[in-house]
Amino acid sequence: MTRLFQVFQRYDLDAPTAGVAPTYPDVAKAFGVSATDVTNYLSAARKTFRRLLLDRLRSICGDTAEFESEARHLLRGGLR
């Protein structure tokens, strides 16, 4: 598992289900990186996750209108 995904998992996937919101410095310390690295890892991971989600959604929707509606619903804010 790459460091990028490990940071993403710890901060965005595990923390909300555990009810504990770690800080970037907390995550940085856990992985032995800087808080700036955590910021960069999360940005890259979220961008990749969003791209993969939209690619998959596009492949299963019947048309553009359905895709856009579903994407807005999933991403809560529309396509940007």
Secondary structure, 3 states (H helix, E strand, C coil): CCHHHHHHHHHHHHHHHHCCCCCHHHHHHHHCCCHHHHHHHHHHHHHHHHHHHHHHHHHHCCCHHHHHHHHHHHHCCCCC
